[in-house]
Amino acid sequence: MSTAQGRETPAVQAGVAEVDVAIVGAGLAGTALTLALAKTGRKVALVDPHRTHHDEFRAEKIGMAQMRLFEKLGLGPAIEPLVTPMTDIHVFRLGQLFRRERKWEFGFSYGPLVNGLRAALPPEAPLTVGKVAEVSTGPDRQRLVLTDGSIIEARLLVVATGHGEAIRRAIGMERIEESKAHSLSLGFDLAVTPQQCPYPAVTCYARNPADLTAYLSVFPIGNRMRANMFGYHTVADAWTRDFRANPQKMLLEMMPEIAAQCGNFEVASPVEVRQVSLTTTTGHRRDGVVVVGDAFWTTCPTPGVGINRVMTDVDRLVSTFIPDWLETPGMAADKICAFYDDPTKIATDGSAMRSSVYAKRITIETGMEWRLRRLRNNAARQLMILGRKISRRDALPAPSAA
Ligand SMILES: Cc1cc2nc3c(=O)[nH]c(=O)nc-3n(C[C@H](O)[C@H](O)[C@H](O)COP(=O)(O)OP(=O)(O)OC[C@H]3O[C@@H](n4cnc5c(N)ncnc54)[C@H](O)[C@@H]3O)c2cc1C
């Protein structure tokens, strides 16, 4: 395969670098994997065309389960300064305060998170800024030729190129679109500061399926109050154009119940919009190469499961498979397939894909089954709200006789 000439200085000097593992793609998956493998003393080469990961709207929040995976891999000290913790999330449903979730979540901007992790790479596992011109894989050795002529030889090649197709195609993998333009994510800053917000974080579910909106999540990232909204319009819809032009007006109409907590929805940044398709992969069961993170499957941002998949891949490879694979000679497909057949990986990917599909159907599907499900869920929620109101009323002190 061939790509255009890269202009930046490579960390791998022209010549042949011999490593245990070559990782192509320094997003979250590739960088976390490199850091974790380097901590176990493996020789790793990490290649990406850009020294700095560009600022883009991607994942902006993780929960405690994902933070625990970072910590398990020894990446806690690298990630903690890059995230804003929160513990008290006010959840609104059916136009009312439904519950307070007292759980840990962590807000961040994706570019700075990836760049912060890249900055933590040790000198023995630096980022090589360069483009791959040729890739060849086999049951024993994998070989990358970069456009500056330098060569990386490895026992294992990891493809962590996210949505990038060039390397996957060169190896012979194909992406299957399971649900095209499945969902739309919108990200923007609110003008209100975290100090001015009465609630530390708010999640508000849309009331009307016709809004084609799942929920709005408002949470702090440093000194900003950030908003992520997930739904099922397309980029081309008039709704999306109108929202971009006047988010405040549309949010006031759609979610008036949290306007007061969100500075009346005054918006302080352009609205970033990302459309996401659900995809899987074929042709990945090969000698010498393993594909991880979004390069393997892409799921929907609405249930917030992408980073769990990424970090489960990284954990399973670092904790189990790569040490086992390097222990014995060869890197044939039967070794590699143990990763794709790993019950934890299968369960994590499968649950992420199922929740991506379910989130859309329960929000907007108009068939009788889904209408009945919504009715049942909302009736149960109304009863909970009512029950809480009654128990609060009963708990009030009796009026004094005076
Ligand atoms: C709008 C949006 C919101 C999201 N929100 C959430 C959320 O709230 N919670 C959650 O858990 N997940 C969320 N996700 C999903 C999450 O962001 C992804 O699952 C995760 O970022 C994937 O990481 P990755 O490392 O696999 O891919 P990426 O971060 O895309 O990294 C790919 C890397 O590969 C490099 N690359 C590409 N081609 C080549 C090549 N030919 N050679 C070398 N390098 C190459 C790129 O430069 C990049 O650095 C969201 C996704 C989107 C789009």
The ligand as an SDF file (V2000), in Angstrom:
LIG
                    3D

 53 58  0  0  0  0  0  0  0  0999 V2000
  -19.3380   12.1070   19.1760 C   0  0  0  0  0  0  0  0  0  0  0  0
  -18.8610   10.9260   19.9510 C   0  0  0  0  0  0  0  0  0  0  0  0
  -19.1210   10.8430   21.3080 C   0  0  0  0  0  0  0  0  0  0  0  0
  -18.7130    9.7290   22.0280 C   0  0  0  0  0  0  0  0  0  0  0  0
  -19.0110    9.6690   23.3480 N   0  0  0  0  0  0  0  0  0  0  0  0
  -18.6360    8.5960   24.0570 C   0  0  0  0  0  0  0  0  0  0  0  0
  -18.9110    8.5370   25.4550 C   0  0  0  0  0  0  0  0  0  0  0  0
  -19.5150    9.4380   26.0400 O   0  0  0  0  0  0  0  0  0  0  0  0
  -18.4570    7.4420   26.1420 N   0  0  0  0  0  0  0  0  0  0  0  0
  -17.7600    6.4400   25.5290 C   0  0  0  0  0  0  0  0  0  0  0  0
  -17.3710    5.4800   26.2000 O   0  0  0  0  0  0  0  0  0  0  0  0
  -17.4600    6.4860   24.2070 N   0  0  0  0  0  0  0  0  0  0  0  0
  -17.8950    7.5320   23.4580 C   0  0  0  0  0  0  0  0  0  0  0  0
  -17.5580    7.6000   22.1310 N   0  0  0  0  0  0  0  0  0  0  0  0
  -16.7290    6.5370   21.5290 C   0  0  0  0  0  0  0  0  0  0  0  0
  -15.2290    6.7460   21.7990 C   0  0  0  0  0  0  0  0  0  0  0  0
  -14.8850    8.0900   21.5350 O   0  0  0  0  0  0  0  0  0  0  0  0
  -14.4180    5.8080   20.8960 C   0  0  0  0  0  0  0  0  0  0  0  0
  -14.8530    4.4770   21.0940 O   0  0  0  0  0  0  0  0  0  0  0  0
  -12.9150    5.8700   21.1890 C   0  0  0  0  0  0  0  0  0  0  0  0
  -12.4810    7.2030   21.1630 O   0  0  0  0  0  0  0  0  0  0  0  0
  -12.1420    5.0460   20.1510 C   0  0  0  0  0  0  0  0  0  0  0  0
  -10.7600    5.1540   20.3710 O   0  0  0  0  0  0  0  0  0  0  0  0
   -9.6960    4.5110   19.3500 P   0  0  0  0  0  0  0  0  0  0  0  0
   -8.3770    4.6900   19.9480 O   0  0  0  0  0  0  0  0  0  0  0  0
  -10.1670    3.1620   18.9660 O   0  0  0  0  0  0  0  0  0  0  0  0
   -9.8200    5.3980   18.0300 O   0  0  0  0  0  0  0  0  0  0  0  0
   -9.3060    6.9020   17.7650 P   0  0  0  0  0  0  0  0  0  0  0  0
   -9.2980    7.7020   19.0130 O   0  0  0  0  0  0  0  0  0  0  0  0
  -10.1040    7.3850   16.6170 O   0  0  0  0  0  0  0  0  0  0  0  0
   -7.7910    6.7390   17.3370 O   0  0  0  0  0  0  0  0  0  0  0  0
   -7.4010    6.3580   16.0610 C   0  0  0  0  0  0  0  0  0  0  0  0
   -5.9750    6.8580   15.8240 C   0  0  0  0  0  0  0  0  0  0  0  0
   -5.4970    6.2230   14.6430 O   0  0  0  0  0  0  0  0  0  0  0  0
   -4.7710    7.1720   13.8690 C   0  0  0  0  0  0  0  0  0  0  0  0
   -4.7570    6.7000   12.4880 N   0  0  0  0  0  0  0  0  0  0  0  0
   -5.7670    6.6360   11.6030 C   0  0  0  0  0  0  0  0  0  0  0  0
   -5.3130    6.1450   10.4240 N   0  0  0  0  0  0  0  0  0  0  0  0
   -3.9920    5.8760   10.5940 C   0  0  0  0  0  0  0  0  0  0  0  0
   -2.9640    5.3350    9.7570 C   0  0  0  0  0  0  0  0  0  0  0  0
   -3.2120    4.9760    8.4950 N   0  0  0  0  0  0  0  0  0  0  0  0
   -1.7240    5.2050   10.2590 N   0  0  0  0  0  0  0  0  0  0  0  0
   -1.4490    5.5430   11.5340 C   0  0  0  0  0  0  0  0  0  0  0  0
   -2.3790    6.0560   12.3800 N   0  0  0  0  0  0  0  0  0  0  0  0
   -3.6270    6.2140   11.9020 C   0  0  0  0  0  0  0  0  0  0  0  0
   -5.5370    8.4750   14.0820 C   0  0  0  0  0  0  0  0  0  0  0  0
   -4.7040    9.5940   13.8180 O   0  0  0  0  0  0  0  0  0  0  0  0
   -5.8900    8.3680   15.5810 C   0  0  0  0  0  0  0  0  0  0  0  0
   -4.8730    8.9120   16.3800 O   0  0  0  0  0  0  0  0  0  0  0  0
  -17.9850    8.6830   21.3770 C   0  0  0  0  0  0  0  0  0  0  0  0
  -17.7050    8.7730   20.0010 C   0  0  0  0  0  0  0  0  0  0  0  0
  -18.1420    9.8740   19.2990 C   0  0  0  0  0  0  0  0  0  0  0  0
  -17.8340    9.9590   17.8250 C   0  0  0  0  0  0  0  0  0  0  0  0
  1  2  1  0
  2  3  1  0
  2 52  2  0
  3  4  2  0
  4  5  1  0
  4 50  1  0
  5  6  2  0
  6  7  1  0
  6 13  1  0
  7  8  2  0
  7  9  1  0
  9 10  1  0
 10 11  2  0
 10 12  1  0
 12 13  2  0
 13 14  1  0
 14 15  1  0
 14 50  1  0
 15 16  1  0
 16 17  1  0
 16 18  1  0
 18 19  1  0
 18 20  1  0
 20 21  1  0
 20 22  1  0
 22 23  1  0
 23 24  1  0
 24 25  2  0
 24 26  1  0
 24 27  1  0
 27 28  1  0
 28 29  2  0
 28 30  1  0
 28 31  1  0
 31 32  1  0
 32 33  1  0
 33 34  1  0
 33 48  1  0
 34 35  1  0
 35 36  1  0
 35 46  1  0
 36 37  1  0
 36 45  1  0
 37 38  2  0
 38 39  1  0
 39 40  1  0
 39 45  2  0
 40 41  1  0
 40 42  2  0
 42 43  1  0
 43 44  2  0
 44 45  1  0
 46 47  1  0
 46 48  1  0
 48 49  1  0
 50 51  2  0
 51 52  1  0
 52 53  1  0
M  END
$$$$
